[in-house]
Structure formats: C-alpha cells, structure tokens
Amino acid sequence: MKLLYLSWCLVTISAVLLVEEDKWRAAVPLVEEGKWRAAVYEHVLVTASDVGCTETVCTRDQAIELMEANLAVLRDNVEEAARQGADLILLPEDGIHGYGFNRENIVPFLEGVPQSADGSNQCALYSAEDSSEYLSEHYVMIQLSCMAQSNGLYVAACLGSVVGDCDHCGPDHGTDCFYNTLVVFDPEGSLVGVYHKYNLWTSELPIYDIDKLPAAVSVETPFGKLGLSICEDLLWRSPVVDLAERDGIDTLLLPLSWWDMFPHQLAHSNEDAWARGLQINLLAADNHVPQDWNSGSGIFTPAGHAAVYHNISTSSTGKLLVADIDIKPRKSHVNWAEFASNNLDHFEDSEDVFTAIVYDDLYNFVKLNSDENTAKVCSDDGSLCCIAEYSAVFESDVFSLGVFSGSHIKDGSVSGSFYIEMCTIIKCDPEDVWNTCTQDMIMDYDYLTRSNTIFTSLKLAGTFSDSTRVFPEALFDEVTLRPELVLITPDGVLSIREKFELQPLVSFS
C-alpha cells in the first residue's frame, strides 16, 4: 500500500512541471473587471464505514487508502475548476475522511496542521524530503498543497487535525486536541489559512475539541477578503457575523455536511439567506448523500445565487459549480423593523391563535384564509409581532403565519443556545398540528417540499429588535430558490414580485 500511494504522489509532483496553464485557460471566457471566478464542489463521499474504519481502529495506511478514494475525485474536480478558469475552489466538510467516527477510530485519519497559517508549502517540502514516512505523516496536506500548486488556484478544504500537549481539551480527551479544520492553500501551494471549527454539531462533541475562544480567521486575496467558517458556525454570531460586520470580509467560505432540516434549515436556503442578510458573498460546498437528504451547495451573493445545487433524487450525483461574482459585493441597507413598527396598528389582531412546536420551539400561529388578505400574530410577551398581506386561493394546502421569540436550544452546540426571532409562513394546519407543523419530525418528503398554492401577492414583515440580524428565506415548489421572485424593500418587507411567472410557495420566512 505504501508504495502505491508514494508512486502516485511522485507522478503528481512531476506533473507540476508539465502543466500548461495557458493552454488550459485559453478557451475560458475572461472574467469581467471587478469580478472573480469561484468554484464549489458537492461530493459523493466514500465514508469510513464503507471500509470498516468506524467499527475498528484502522492503520494509517488503511486510512490513507480511504482518503485517497475521496481525494482522487476531489482532485479531478479541482483540475476541472482550473480548466474553467476558477480562482478558488471550496471542497466539503468531511469530504476527505468522511464521518461516523469516535474519539479512538478517528486517530489514523488525523494530521498535524499548524495552528495558524505559516506559509509552509507541503508540496515543496515533500519534494525536498522524498520520504515515504514524511508522505504518510502529511498525506492530505501534501495532496491539497500539490492540487493548488499544480492547478494554479486557491484550494480550501477540511481535514481532521491533531495538536499535541494541549492544556484545555479536558480529562476525557487526553493531552492531544483534535480539530475539525479548514485549510486554505494559495496558487503556489502555500498554507495561507487555518481555522478550527468552534460551533461543533452535537455528534461531534465527543470527537473534536474547540479552541478556548472562537477565532475569526480571514485571508486576504487578489479577489477580496475571505472569511473562514465550517457548517454549524453559520448559525452563530461568532465567527460568522463578526467576520462580516467587524472584520469586513467580502466572501464567506462555508464547507459543510448539512442535511435538509425542515422547515427553516435546508442548506441551500440558509446559505442564500445568510448571504442576503449579511450582504456578503458566500461559497458553500456540501456532501451529496441523497438517502440522508444531504445536499445543498452554491455560490451566493446579496442579490441571490449565482449558482446552486440541491438534488436528493436517487439518481443524482455530485456537482461542480463555477460562477463569476463581484469582488466587492453590492450592499443595500434594510431597516428590518421599520414597516412593521410603523404599520402594526393597521393590522387587526387575528382570531383563533394556535400553538405548534416547530424544530423544538413553541410558535404562535394564525391560519391564512382565502377570503382574507391580512394576518397578524404576536409572541406571548408582545416582544415580536409578525404581519402579512397576501392574496391566495388555498385548496389542499393549509398555510399559517407563525411567530417565535425566545431561546433556541436544538442547535445548542458548544454554546448551549441562542436567542432567535422568527416570522414565518409555512404549511401548518391547526386541525392536524403534529402531521403538518412539526416538520422536523415529518418524513414525507413530498409534503415537505411540494406545494400547489400560488400567492399572487405576499408581503411579510416583523417588529424585530435592533440587535437582531435578519436572514430572509423564500422556498418555492420542490424547495427551489427563485431570486427573480424575491423582493426586499429598505423598510424591511419581504415580498413576492408580482410581475413574473409565479410559482407555488413552500415557505416564506
């Protein structure tokens, strides 16, 4: 085994000298001034469980063999992105070693990675060392460095890293700290970015460690300032909001392994919403596991997606997305509470308020009716009120306007909980709450993603607090994003544009 992967890497490094980059890019359309070309790849994983490495502790050689199966596919897509003229490609979280580990059996998949970017070039270092032991110890870092160098673009990818002699990982985790780590290599193959995931998903807590405090890591490039984050980090103020508002990033990198969590946490809809809400570009690369409803990658801007992929059909595959976006995203100011605060008294209190648990949060709802055109619902303490103006004919679908204001714990991660304010219109029937409103517990994917209800007009607004960051989401039939149908006005109204061919609505939040 060792000779097999050693000979492959030697061939790759030799090939660096043979790359004719100008020929690759000769037929590629030029990038307009002020823009850059981004690429993300949604990957069909070979997981550790596929080869038994989650049931036992595999050897380092066995771990490398599994990781090379993923790296071979990732390498092909890095090369294709380069052929299409990409400046950077983002690869998914867990995309190299997979998932399903515990603290013991992940060890052979880990590598030593500098705790911060030091400019080291593993491709060059291995070429100088020419040692099979060095290759085994730094296998993934060498491959990623060589991918960047041989293709002349930035490569951002995740791997498991280990740091010895840690003093903060706790007695259960020993003296070594394990991190879910995002690394960025520049076109020379040098390490220019290192970030440890801070907001671990609950299943990661027994496996990985976190730094003492969340770190906001950014990378300066010729195409703007990049912020580094991983998956669950998106939902928390630090690092994502801090990167956008305090550090002034232009583009957020978000590798993730995220499945559809209804009604408000589908990967591609959250990615789109955060790009709009924070007024930044956002690159997201997910893993493609259709049987787990795991899909949702894209290249997003404050105005909507430049490229997006979400497909959980059994015949679907991974996908490379490439698109040109502004180096400096165009921003607009929105006062999200203005319209609702100024017009709340013009909306009558809706009768027949009912409650339903949505993703473990207790919402107040009011049903939307065909013979009415306004609705209003408030939280019990009155801290948040949501109003809607609408026109629709409801047949088999029942939609309701909901409000929640309070502590959200289901995505607790390492920080426990966060405060959330939500105004939402979803399919939710007061006569059958459990089977229609509690969507995170519903397994009928057709119900969750399909609709036959067209809103010929729809406006949604809320009396959000000054400290709240608002992330607008609109999902249409088959949970598609339709940026041409979405309008956000400066006074904080989320609307459906009425001059386009309308589509059935799934949710509006």
Backbone hydrogen bonds, N-H to C=O, Kabsch-Sander energy under -0.5 kcal/mol:
donor,donor_aa,acceptor,acceptor_aa,energy
5,Y,1,M,-2.0
6,L,2,K,-1.9
7,S,3,L,-2.4
8,W,4,L,-1.5
9,C,5,Y,-2.0
10,L,6,L,-1.9
11,V,7,S,-1.8
12,T,8,W,-2.3
13,I,9,C,-2.7
14,S,10,L,-2.2
15,A,11,V,-2.1
16,V,12,T,-1.0
16,V,13,I,-0.6
17,L,13,I,-0.5
17,L,14,S,-1.2
18,L,15,A,-1.3
19,V,15,A,-0.9
19,V,16,V,-0.7
21,E,19,V,-0.8
24,W,20,E,-1.9
25,R,21,E,-2.1
26,A,22,D,-0.7
26,A,23,K,-0.6
28,V,25,R,-1.2
35,K,32,E,-1.9
36,W,325,I,-2.5
38,A,36,W,-0.6
38,A,323,A,-2.9
39,A,88,L,-1.4
40,V,321,L,-2.1
41,Y,90,L,-1.8
42,E,319,K,-2.8
43,H,41,Y,-0.5
43,H,286,D,-1.3
45,L,43,H,-0.8
47,T,45,L,-0.6
50,D,47,T,-0.9
51,V,47,T,-0.5
51,V,48,A,-1.1
52,G,49,S,-0.9
53,C,48,A,-2.5
55,E,52,G,-0.9
56,T,52,G,-1.0
58,C,56,T,-0.8
63,A,59,T,-2.3
64,I,60,R,-2.6
65,E,61,D,-2.1
66,L,62,Q,-2.0
67,M,63,A,-2.7
68,E,64,I,-2.7
69,A,65,E,-1.2
69,A,66,L,-0.5
70,N,66,L,-1.3
71,L,67,M,-3.0
72,A,68,E,-2.5
73,V,69,A,-0.8
74,L,70,N,-2.5
75,R,71,L,-3.2
76,D,72,A,-1.6
77,N,73,V,-1.7
78,V,74,L,-2.2
79,E,75,R,-2.3
80,E,76,D,-2.0
81,A,77,N,-2.3
82,A,78,V,-2.2
83,R,79,E,-2.2
84,Q,80,E,-1.6
85,G,82,A,-1.8
86,A,81,A,-2.5
87,D,37,R,-3.0
88,L,37,R,-1.0
89,I,154,Y,-2.0
90,L,39,A,-2.1
91,L,156,A,-2.4
93,E,285,A,-0.7
95,G,92,P,-1.4
98,G,94,D,-2.1
106,I,102,N,-1.2
107,V,104,E,-1.3
109,F,106,I,-1.9
110,L,107,V,-1.8
111,E,160,G,-1.6
113,V,162,V,-0.5
119,G,191,L,-1.8
122,Q,120,S,-0.5
125,L,121,N,-2.7
126,Y,122,Q,-2.5
127,S,123,C,-1.8
128,A,124,A,-1.9
129,E,125,L,-2.5
130,D,126,Y,-3.7
135,L,131,S,-2.2
136,S,132,S,-2.2
137,E,133,E,-2.1
138,H,134,Y,-1.9
139,Y,136,S,-0.7
142,I,138,H,-2.6
143,Q,139,Y,-2.4
144,L,140,V,-2.6
145,S,141,M,-2.2
146,C,142,I,-2.7
147,M,143,Q,-2.4
148,A,144,L,-2.2
149,Q,145,S,-2.4
150,S,146,C,-3.0
151,N,147,M,-1.3
152,G,148,A,-1.3
153,L,148,A,-1.3
154,Y,87,D,-2.7
155,V,185,F,-1.9
156,A,89,I,-2.4
157,A,183,V,-2.1
158,C,92,P,-0.7
159,L,181,T,-2.3
161,S,179,Y,-2.5
162,V,111,E,-1.8
163,V,177,C,-2.5
166,C,175,T,-3.5
173,H,170,G,-1.2
174,G,171,P,-0.7
177,C,163,V,-3.1
179,Y,161,S,-2.7
181,T,159,L,-2.4
181,T,179,Y,-0.8
182,L,195,Y,-2.9
183,V,157,A,-2.9
183,V,181,T,-0.5
184,V,193,G,-2.2
185,F,155,V,-2.7
186,D,190,S,-2.5
189,G,186,D,-2.6
191,L,120,S,-2.7
192,V,184,V,-2.8
192,V,190,S,-0.6
193,G,184,V,-1.3
195,Y,182,L,-2.3
197,K,180,N,-3.1
197,K,195,Y,-0.5
200,L,198,Y,-1.7
204,E,201,W,-2.2
205,L,201,W,-0.8
205,L,202,T,-0.8
207,I,204,E,-1.7
208,Y,204,E,-2.7
209,D,178,F,-3.9
217,V,215,A,-0.8
219,V,226,L,-2.4
221,T,224,G,-1.5
224,G,221,T,-1.4
226,L,219,V,-3.0
226,L,224,G,-0.5
227,G,251,T,-2.7
228,L,217,V,-2.4
229,S,253,L,-1.2
231,C,255,P,-2.0
233,D,230,I,-2.4
234,L,231,C,-2.6
235,L,232,E,-1.6
236,W,233,D,-1.7
240,V,233,D,-0.5
241,V,236,W,-0.8
241,V,237,R,-1.0
242,D,237,R,-1.9
243,L,239,P,-2.7
244,A,240,V,-2.0
245,E,241,V,-3.2
246,R,241,V,-0.5
246,R,242,D,-1.6
247,D,242,D,-2.0
249,I,243,L,-2.0
250,D,225,K,-2.7
251,T,225,K,-2.0
252,L,281,N,-2.5
253,L,227,G,-3.1
254,L,252,L,-0.5
254,L,283,L,-2.6
256,L,285,A,-2.7
260,D,293,W,-2.5
261,M,265,Q,-1.7
262,F,260,D,-0.6
265,Q,261,M,-2.4
270,N,266,L,-2.6
271,E,267,A,-2.6
272,D,268,H,-1.9
273,A,269,S,-2.3
274,W,270,N,-2.7
275,A,271,E,-1.8
276,R,272,D,-2.0
277,G,273,A,-3.1
278,L,274,W,-2.6
279,Q,275,A,-0.8
280,I,275,A,-1.5
281,N,250,D,-2.7
282,L,300,F,-2.2
283,L,252,L,-3.0
284,A,298,G,-2.6
285,A,254,L,-1.3
288,H,43,H,-3.6
289,V,287,N,-0.8
289,V,294,N,-2.5
292,D,289,V,-1.9
293,W,290,P,-2.0
294,N,289,V,-2.1
295,S,258,W,-0.5
295,S,293,W,-0.9
297,S,309,Y,-2.4
298,G,284,A,-2.2
299,I,307,A,-3.0
300,F,282,L,-2.9
301,T,304,G,-2.3
304,G,301,T,-1.7
306,A,299,I,-3.4
307,A,299,I,-1.6
309,Y,297,S,-2.7
316,S,313,S,-1.8
319,K,42,E,-1.5
321,L,40,V,-2.9
323,A,38,A,-2.3
325,I,36,W,-2.5
327,I,34,G,-2.9
328,K,34,G,-0.5
335,N,490,P,-3.0
336,W,334,V,-0.9
338,E,335,N,-1.3
339,F,491,D,-2.8
341,S,337,A,-2.5
342,N,338,E,-2.3
343,N,339,F,-1.6
344,L,340,A,-1.1
346,H,343,N,-1.5
347,F,344,L,-1.6
348,E,346,H,-0.5
350,S,376,K,-1.0
354,F,365,F,-2.4
356,A,363,Y,-1.7
358,V,356,A,-0.6
358,V,361,D,-3.0
361,D,358,V,-1.6
363,Y,356,A,-2.8
363,Y,361,D,-0.8
364,N,403,V,-2.0
365,F,354,F,-3.4
366,V,401,L,-2.0
368,L,399,F,-2.7
372,E,369,N,-1.4
375,A,388,A,-1.9
377,V,386,C,-2.2
379,S,384,L,-2.6
382,G,379,S,-1.6
386,C,377,V,-3.1
387,I,461,A,-2.5
388,A,375,A,-2.3
389,E,459,K,-1.9
390,Y,373,N,-2.3
391,S,457,S,-2.2
393,V,454,I,-0.6
394,F,392,A,-0.6
395,E,393,V,-0.6
399,F,397,D,-0.5
400,S,426,I,-2.4
401,L,366,V,-2.8
402,G,400,S,-0.5
402,G,424,T,-3.5
403,V,364,N,-2.2
404,F,422,M,-1.9
406,G,420,I,-2.2
408,H,418,F,-3.3
409,I,407,S,-0.5
412,G,409,I,-1.7
415,S,412,G,-0.8
416,G,412,G,-1.2
416,G,413,S,-0.7
417,S,415,S,-1.5
418,F,408,H,-1.8
420,I,406,G,-2.9
422,M,404,F,-2.8
424,T,402,G,-2.2
425,I,508,F,-2.4
426,I,400,S,-1.7
427,K,506,V,-0.6
428,C,398,V,-2.2
428,C,426,I,-0.5
432,D,429,D,-1.9
436,T,432,D,-0.7
436,T,433,V,-1.1
437,C,433,V,-2.8
438,T,433,V,-1.4
439,Q,437,C,-2.7
441,M,438,T,-1.7
442,I,439,Q,-1.0
445,Y,443,M,-1.2
448,L,444,D,-2.1
449,T,445,Y,-1.8
450,R,446,D,-2.1
454,I,452,N,-0.6
455,F,453,T,-0.6
456,T,391,S,-1.9
456,T,454,I,-0.7
457,S,391,S,-1.2
459,K,389,E,-2.7
460,L,494,L,-2.3
461,A,387,I,-2.1
462,G,336,W,-0.7
463,T,385,C,-2.0
464,F,462,G,-1.4
468,T,465,S,-1.4
470,V,468,T,-0.5
475,L,507,S,-2.5
476,F,480,T,-2.6
477,D,504,P,-2.4
478,E,449,T,-2.5
479,V,449,T,-1.0
479,V,476,F,-1.0
480,T,476,F,-1.1
480,T,477,D,-0.6
485,L,482,R,-2.3
486,V,483,P,-1.0
487,L,495,S,-2.5
489,T,493,V,-1.9
492,G,489,T,-2.1
494,L,460,L,-2.6
494,L,492,G,-0.5
495,S,487,L,-3.2
495,S,493,V,-0.6
496,I,458,L,-1.8
497,R,485,L,-2.9
497,R,495,S,-0.5
502,L,500,F,-0.6
505,L,453,T,-2.6
506,V,475,L,-2.9
507,S,475,L,-1.9
508,F,425,I,-1.8
509,S,473,E,-2.8
